[in-house]
Amino acid sequence: MTKRVVVVGGGIAGLAAARHLAGAAVDVVVVEQGERPGGKLRTGTLAGGPVERGAESFLVADPAGGPSAALRLAEAVGLAGAVVHPTAGRAAVSLAGSLRDLPSGTLMGIPLRSEEAVPDVPSAAPLLAPGGDLTVGGNVRPRRGDAVLDHYVEPLLGGVYAGRADALSLRMALPALADAAERSHTLTEALQAAVAARSGPPGGPVFGTIEGGMSRLVEAVAATLPDVRLGLPVRALHRHGAGWRLTVGSTRDAGTLDADGEVLAVPATPAARLLSTVDGVAGVPLDYASVALVALALPVTKLPDLSGFLVPATEGHAVKAVTFFDRKWAHLQRPGVTVLRASVGRHGDEQVLQRTDVNLVELVRHELAVLLGIDVLPDHVDSGVYRWGGALPQYRPHHRERVEHLRATLRTHPAIAVAGAAYDGVGIPACVKSGWAAAGSVLEGLGE
């Protein structure tokens, strides 16, 4: 008799898990609360062309070597020829009212060598105990100084996590640096080892995206799945015989779905709620940051020759990053307009996101004019506001140990696993790998 596995959550982690399971000849059902699959991968339109409402790209190389999981997934669903790479372009940071090039020779903004003002004094023991953890700021600030952390490291981390360097786990945010710190006595030594461990050919592309939009990847993966059910919240999970029973649907029209195995590919809070009925299991406590992306299609105007720029929190602006989309991605160029996308929202400072869409667009227009040093941006431009409430996990130190404890506990129950950014890191490749690993764990639990 064919065994059934239910994947709760139709984001890219859940879709990747489902595709892996479908290839193992089990009956796979994906249950997604939203009206479309893909999670934070969603492509809209602006000024007659595609614009990403969420994640815009993925790493093309895996840190361990070879192509990334995202690239492998795209190739597996027939999109190898649709992968495009950004054009070469400079990135900058806004400091003291001017745009300055991001310094070269850094890892996530951390200079590979110390300066005389902050000497790199060797420690008696390695910087990090084996398996240990601390914040990014706790590692970098005393060894490179406040200016480096506040002006370069935190804006780069903010673009990925919308978080703070003095709160984010080093092991989750910069795993290669954390691994190197276990056997290094100076930050310079650890940084050089982390850079040397990078995979991929020197000078090769770092990022890729899908021509036509990231939704195209979602649709291609979903099309390979036998049963994707949308608009169905999962309200409860209970043991039922040798397997599981889920309560799905609205409170007025709830139904049940029985399964031999489960993959929970949803954020930490709903996962913890579902796991609360599983004996001896508690979810991973995790806070999230909310962000908004504001896209503007401006009449062609003179702009800096950049692919984008970052804005440190110390500069006092709501805007934290800006991408010049049609400069960064040549395939997105469209006649007569230039497309910008600004990111707004940092953890602990979400008040700005309470503005209406109209007010948020006005705020971004005003701040962009100041940051770019022009009198005013044109009004009556095509615009879009894309809000992501509770979108970006804020990994505290020792997050990995908490996840490992959860997974060890889940292995004492039949064929249940968790997947997604809540556990294994943000970014499309990390989510795909997480989905694959969860699927493998469930298959092992089923004896497949």
C-alpha positions as CSV (number, residue, x, y, z in Angstrom):
1,M,0.0,0.0,0.0
2,T,1.4,3.4,-1.0
3,K,2.2,5.6,1.9
4,R,1.1,9.2,2.1
5,V,3.2,12.2,3.2
6,V,1.6,15.6,3.7
7,V,3.8,18.7,3.3
8,V,2.4,21.6,5.3
9,G,3.5,24.8,3.6
10,G,3.9,25.6,-0.1
11,G,6.9,27.9,0.0
12,I,10.1,26.9,-1.9
13,A,11.2,24.6,1.0
14,G,7.9,22.8,1.0
15,L,7.8,22.5,-2.8
16,A,11.4,21.1,-2.8
17,A,10.5,18.6,-0.1
18,A,7.4,17.5,-2.0
19,R,9.3,17.1,-5.3
20,H,11.9,14.9,-3.6
21,L,9.2,12.8,-1.9
22,A,7.3,12.4,-5.2
23,G,10.4,11.0,-6.8
24,A,10.4,8.3,-4.1
25,A,7.0,6.8,-5.1
26,V,5.0,8.0,-2.1
27,D,1.7,9.8,-2.3
28,V,2.5,13.4,-1.7
29,V,0.0,16.2,-0.8
30,V,1.0,19.8,-0.3
31,V,-1.3,21.9,1.8
32,E,-0.8,25.7,1.6
33,Q,-2.8,28.3,3.5
34,G,-2.3,31.0,0.8
35,E,-4.0,31.2,-2.5
36,R,-0.8,30.5,-4.4
37,P,2.4,28.5,-3.8
38,G,5.9,30.0,-3.6
39,G,5.9,31.9,-0.3
40,K,8.3,34.8,-0.6
41,L,9.0,34.0,-4.2
42,R,6.5,36.1,-6.2
43,T,6.8,38.1,-9.4
44,G,4.6,41.0,-10.2
45,T,4.5,43.6,-13.0
46,L,5.6,47.2,-13.0
47,A,5.8,49.5,-16.0
48,G,5.0,46.7,-18.4
49,G,7.7,44.3,-17.2
50,P,8.4,41.8,-14.3
51,V,9.4,43.0,-10.9
52,E,10.1,40.8,-7.9
53,R,7.8,41.3,-5.0
54,G,10.1,39.2,-2.8
55,A,13.5,37.5,-3.2
56,E,15.1,38.5,-6.4
57,S,18.0,36.0,-6.8
58,F,19.9,33.0,-5.5
59,L,23.5,32.0,-5.0
60,V,24.6,29.8,-7.9
61,A,27.4,27.9,-6.0
62,D,27.1,25.8,-2.9
63,P,29.6,26.7,-0.1
64,A,30.5,23.0,0.1
65,G,31.3,23.0,-3.7
66,G,29.4,22.5,-6.9
67,P,26.2,24.2,-8.0
68,S,23.8,25.5,-5.4
69,A,20.6,23.6,-4.5
70,A,18.5,26.4,-6.1
71,L,20.4,26.1,-9.4
72,R,20.1,22.3,-9.3
73,L,16.4,22.6,-8.7
74,A,16.0,25.1,-11.6
75,E,17.9,22.7,-13.9
76,A,15.8,19.7,-12.7
77,V,12.5,21.4,-13.8
78,G,13.8,22.5,-17.2
79,L,14.9,26.1,-16.4
80,A,18.6,25.8,-16.9
81,G,18.4,28.0,-20.0
82,A,16.4,30.6,-18.1
83,V,19.0,31.3,-15.5
84,V,20.5,34.7,-16.0
85,H,23.2,36.6,-14.0
86,P,23.6,40.2,-13.0
87,T,25.6,42.7,-15.0
88,A,28.9,43.8,-13.5
89,G,28.2,46.9,-11.4
90,R,29.5,48.8,-8.4
91,A,27.7,48.8,-5.1
92,A,27.9,51.7,-2.6
93,V,27.0,52.7,0.9
94,S,25.5,56.0,1.9
95,L,27.6,57.8,4.5
96,A,27.5,61.4,5.7
97,G,25.4,62.4,2.7
98,S,27.4,60.8,0.0
99,L,27.6,57.5,-1.8
100,R,30.9,55.7,-1.3
101,D,32.0,52.5,-2.9
102,L,31.8,49.4,-0.7
103,P,35.3,48.5,0.3
104,S,37.0,45.6,-1.5
105,G,38.8,42.9,0.3
106,T,36.0,42.1,2.8
107,L,33.7,39.3,3.9
108,M,30.2,40.7,4.5
109,G,31.8,44.1,4.9
110,I,34.5,42.9,7.4
111,P,38.0,43.9,6.2
112,L,40.2,40.9,5.8
113,R,43.0,42.8,7.5
114,S,42.9,45.0,10.6
115,E,44.0,48.6,10.7
116,E,46.5,50.2,13.0
117,A,43.7,51.9,15.0
118,V,42.2,48.5,15.9
119,P,45.1,46.0,15.9
120,D,44.4,42.3,15.5
121,V,45.8,41.0,18.8
122,P,46.0,37.2,18.8
123,S,43.9,35.5,21.5
124,A,45.4,32.7,23.7
125,A,42.6,30.3,22.6
126,P,40.7,30.1,19.3
127,L,38.2,32.8,18.7
128,L,35.3,30.4,19.1
129,A,35.0,27.2,21.0
130,P,34.1,24.1,19.0
131,G,30.3,24.2,18.4
132,G,30.1,27.6,20.2
133,D,28.4,30.7,19.1
134,L,28.1,34.4,19.7
135,T,26.8,37.4,17.9
136,V,28.3,38.8,14.7
137,G,28.9,42.1,16.6
138,G,30.5,40.3,19.5
139,N,33.0,38.8,17.2
140,V,33.7,41.8,14.9
141,R,33.2,44.9,16.9
142,P,36.2,44.6,19.3
143,R,38.4,43.4,16.5
144,R,37.5,45.9,13.7
145,G,35.8,48.7,15.5
146,D,32.4,50.4,15.7
147,A,32.7,52.2,12.3
148,V,33.3,49.0,10.3
149,L,30.4,47.2,12.0
150,D,27.9,50.1,11.9
151,H,28.8,51.4,8.4
152,Y,29.4,48.2,6.4
153,V,28.7,44.9,8.3
154,E,25.3,45.8,9.7
155,P,23.9,47.3,6.4
156,L,24.9,44.2,4.6
157,L,23.3,41.9,7.2
158,G,20.3,44.2,7.3
159,G,19.8,43.6,3.6
160,V,19.6,39.9,4.2
161,Y,18.0,39.6,7.7
162,A,16.6,43.1,8.5
163,G,18.4,42.4,11.8
164,R,21.1,43.8,14.0
165,A,24.7,42.6,14.0
166,D,24.8,42.7,17.8
167,A,21.9,40.3,18.0
168,L,22.4,37.9,15.1
169,S,24.1,34.5,15.5
170,L,27.5,34.4,13.9
171,R,27.1,30.7,13.2
172,M,23.8,31.3,11.3
173,A,24.7,34.5,9.5
174,L,28.3,33.7,8.7
175,P,28.8,30.0,9.1
176,A,32.1,29.8,7.2
177,L,33.6,32.5,9.4
178,A,32.3,30.7,12.5
179,D,33.9,27.4,11.4
180,A,37.2,29.1,10.7
181,A,37.1,30.9,14.1
182,E,37.2,27.6,15.8
183,R,40.8,27.1,14.6
184,S,42.0,30.7,14.4
185,H,43.6,33.0,16.9
186,T,43.0,36.3,15.1
187,L,40.0,37.5,13.1
188,T,42.3,38.1,10.1
189,E,43.3,34.5,10.1
190,A,39.7,33.4,10.4
191,L,38.5,35.7,7.6
192,Q,41.3,34.5,5.3
193,A,40.4,30.9,6.0
194,A,36.7,31.6,5.3
195,V,37.4,33.3,2.0
196,A,39.8,30.5,1.0
197,A,37.0,28.0,1.6
198,R,34.6,29.6,-0.8
199,S,33.6,27.5,-3.7
200,G,33.1,28.4,-7.3
201,P,35.5,29.5,-10.0
202,P,37.3,32.8,-9.3
203,G,35.5,35.6,-11.2
204,G,32.5,33.5,-12.0
205,P,28.9,34.7,-11.3
206,V,27.8,34.7,-7.7
207,F,24.1,35.2,-8.2
208,G,21.4,34.1,-10.6
209,T,17.8,34.6,-11.2
210,I,15.1,33.3,-13.6
211,E,14.3,35.2,-16.7
212,G,10.6,36.0,-16.5
213,G,10.7,36.1,-12.8
214,M,11.1,33.8,-9.7
215,S,7.4,32.8,-9.9
216,R,8.4,30.9,-13.0
217,L,10.5,28.6,-10.8
218,V,7.7,28.1,-8.4
219,E,5.2,27.3,-11.2
220,A,7.7,24.8,-12.8
221,V,8.2,23.0,-9.5
222,A,4.5,22.9,-8.6
223,A,3.7,21.6,-12.0
224,T,5.7,18.4,-11.2
225,L,3.6,17.7,-8.1
226,P,0.5,15.5,-8.1
227,D,-1.6,17.2,-5.4
228,V,-1.2,20.9,-4.3
229,R,-4.1,22.2,-2.3
230,L,-4.3,26.0,-1.8
231,G,-6.3,28.1,0.6
232,L,-6.3,25.5,3.3
233,P,-4.9,26.4,6.7
234,V,-3.7,23.4,8.9
235,R,-5.2,23.9,12.3
236,A,-4.1,20.9,14.3
237,L,-1.9,17.8,14.2
238,H,-2.4,14.7,16.2
239,R,-1.1,11.1,16.3
240,H,-3.6,8.8,14.6
241,G,-2.8,5.1,14.7
242,A,0.6,4.6,13.3
243,G,0.6,7.9,11.6
244,W,-0.9,11.4,11.8
245,R,-4.2,13.2,11.4
246,L,-4.4,16.9,10.3
247,T,-7.3,19.2,10.8
248,V,-7.4,21.4,7.7
249,G,-9.7,24.2,6.4
250,S,-11.7,27.0,8.0
251,T,-13.1,26.6,11.5
252,R,-16.6,26.5,10.0
253,D,-15.7,23.9,7.4
254,A,-12.8,21.9,8.9
255,G,-11.9,18.5,7.5
256,T,-9.2,15.9,8.3
257,L,-6.4,14.5,6.3
258,D,-4.6,11.4,7.4
259,A,-0.9,10.7,6.6
260,D,1.9,8.3,7.3
261,G,4.5,11.1,7.4
262,E,4.7,14.9,7.7
263,V,6.9,17.8,6.6
264,L,6.2,21.0,8.4
265,A,7.6,23.7,6.1
266,V,6.0,26.7,7.8
267,P,7.5,29.5,10.0
268,A,8.5,28.8,13.6
269,T,5.4,30.0,15.3
270,P,2.8,28.0,13.4
271,A,5.1,25.0,13.4
272,A,5.4,25.2,17.2
273,R,1.6,25.4,17.5
274,L,1.2,22.2,15.4
275,L,4.0,20.5,17.3
276,S,2.4,21.4,20.7
277,T,0.2,18.2,20.5
278,V,3.2,15.9,19.8
279,D,4.4,14.3,23.0
280,G,7.7,15.7,24.3
281,V,8.2,18.2,21.4
282,A,8.5,21.9,21.6
283,G,9.1,24.2,18.7
284,V,12.1,26.5,18.3
285,P,11.5,30.0,19.7
286,L,12.3,32.5,17.0
287,D,11.5,36.2,16.4
288,Y,10.9,37.7,13.0
289,A,11.4,41.0,11.3
290,S,8.9,42.6,8.9
291,V,9.9,44.5,5.8
292,A,8.3,46.3,2.9
293,L,9.7,46.6,-0.6
294,V,8.8,49.8,-2.6
295,A,9.4,49.6,-6.3
296,L,9.3,52.8,-8.5
297,A,9.4,53.1,-12.3
298,L,10.9,56.5,-12.9
299,P,11.3,58.3,-16.2
300,V,14.8,57.8,-17.4
301,T,17.0,60.2,-15.4
302,K,20.6,60.6,-14.5
303,L,21.4,58.3,-11.7
304,P,24.7,57.1,-10.2
305,D,26.5,54.4,-12.1
306,L,25.7,51.7,-9.5
307,S,23.8,48.5,-9.2
308,G,22.5,49.7,-5.8
309,F,23.5,51.0,-2.4
310,L,23.0,50.4,1.3
311,V,22.0,52.8,4.0
312,P,23.3,52.2,7.6
313,A,20.8,52.7,10.4
314,T,23.2,55.3,11.8
315,E,22.2,57.6,8.8
316,G,18.7,58.0,10.2
317,H,16.7,57.0,7.1
318,A,13.9,54.5,6.8
319,V,15.3,53.2,3.5
320,K,18.0,50.6,4.2
321,A,18.9,49.4,0.7
322,V,18.2,50.4,-2.9
323,T,18.6,48.3,-6.0
324,F,18.7,49.8,-9.5
325,F,16.9,46.8,-11.0
326,D,17.4,47.5,-14.7
327,R,21.1,48.2,-14.2
328,K,21.7,45.1,-12.1
329,W,19.7,42.9,-14.4
330,A,20.1,43.7,-18.1
331,H,17.1,41.5,-19.1
332,L,14.8,43.8,-17.0
333,Q,15.6,47.0,-18.9
334,R,12.5,48.6,-20.5
335,P,12.2,51.7,-22.7
336,G,11.6,55.1,-21.2
337,V,11.9,54.2,-17.5
338,T,14.4,53.1,-14.9
339,V,13.3,50.7,-12.1
340,L,14.4,51.1,-8.5
341,R,13.4,48.9,-5.5
342,A,13.9,50.2,-2.0
343,S,13.8,48.1,1.2
344,V,12.3,49.5,4.4
345,G,12.1,47.9,7.8
346,R,14.5,46.8,10.5
347,H,13.9,44.5,13.4
348,G,12.7,46.5,16.4
349,D,11.8,49.5,14.2
350,E,8.7,48.4,12.3
351,Q,6.7,51.6,13.1
352,V,7.5,53.0,9.6
353,L,5.7,50.0,8.1
354,Q,2.4,51.2,9.7
355,R,2.1,53.8,7.0
356,T,-0.3,53.5,4.2
357,D,1.0,52.4,0.8
358,V,0.6,56.0,-0.5
359,N,2.5,57.4,2.5
360,L,5.2,54.8,2.2
361,V,5.8,55.6,-1.4
362,E,6.0,59.3,-0.6
363,L,8.5,58.6,2.2
364,V,10.7,56.5,-0.1
365,R,10.5,59.1,-2.9
366,H,11.6,61.9,-0.5
367,E,14.4,59.8,1.1
368,L,15.7,58.7,-2.3
369,A,15.9,62.3,-3.5
370,V,18.0,63.1,-0.4
371,L,20.2,60.0,-0.7
372,L,20.8,60.5,-4.4
373,G,21.4,64.3,-4.1
374,I,18.7,65.4,-6.5
375,D,16.0,68.1,-6.0
376,V,13.0,65.8,-6.2
377,L,12.0,62.5,-7.8
378,P,9.2,62.8,-10.3
379,D,5.7,62.1,-9.0
380,H,3.0,60.3,-10.8
381,V,5.3,57.3,-11.3
382,D,4.3,53.7,-11.5
383,S,4.9,52.2,-8.1
384,G,4.3,49.0,-6.1
385,V,4.4,48.3,-2.3
386,Y,5.1,44.7,-1.3
387,R,4.8,44.0,2.4
388,W,6.2,41.0,4.1
389,G,5.0,40.8,7.7
390,G,7.1,38.6,10.0
391,A,9.2,37.5,7.0
392,L,12.8,37.3,8.1
393,P,13.9,35.1,11.0
394,Q,16.2,36.7,13.7
395,Y,18.7,34.0,14.6
396,R,20.0,34.4,18.2
397,P,23.2,32.7,19.3
398,H,23.0,28.9,19.7
399,H,20.0,28.7,17.3
400,R,21.6,25.8,15.6
401,E,21.7,23.8,18.8
402,R,18.0,24.5,19.4
403,V,17.2,23.2,16.0
404,E,19.3,20.1,16.4
405,H,17.5,19.4,19.7
406,L,14.1,19.7,18.0
407,R,15.1,17.3,15.2
408,A,16.5,14.8,17.6
409,T,13.2,14.8,19.5
410,L,11.2,14.5,16.3
411,R,13.2,11.4,15.3
412,T,11.5,9.6,18.3
413,H,8.2,10.0,16.5
414,P,7.2,8.4,13.2
415,A,8.2,10.2,10.0
416,I,7.9,13.9,10.9
417,A,10.3,16.6,10.0
418,V,10.6,20.4,9.8
419,A,12.0,22.5,7.0
420,G,12.5,26.1,5.9
421,A,14.3,29.3,6.8
422,A,13.2,29.0,10.4
423,Y,15.7,26.2,10.8
424,D,18.4,26.2,8.2
425,G,19.0,29.8,7.0
426,V,17.5,32.3,4.7
427,G,18.1,32.3,1.0
428,I,16.6,30.1,-1.7
429,P,19.4,27.5,-1.8
430,A,19.3,27.0,2.0
431,C,15.5,26.6,1.9
432,V,15.7,24.1,-1.0
433,K,18.4,22.0,0.8
434,S,16.3,22.2,4.0
435,G,13.3,20.8,2.1
436,W,15.4,18.0,0.6
437,A,16.8,17.0,4.0
438,A,13.4,17.0,5.6
439,A,12.0,14.8,2.8
440,G,15.0,12.4,3.3
441,S,14.3,12.2,7.1
442,V,10.7,11.4,6.5
443,L,11.5,8.7,4.0
444,E,13.9,7.2,6.5
445,G,11.2,7.2,9.1
446,L,8.9,5.4,6.7
447,G,11.5,2.8,5.9
448,E,11.5,3.9,2.2
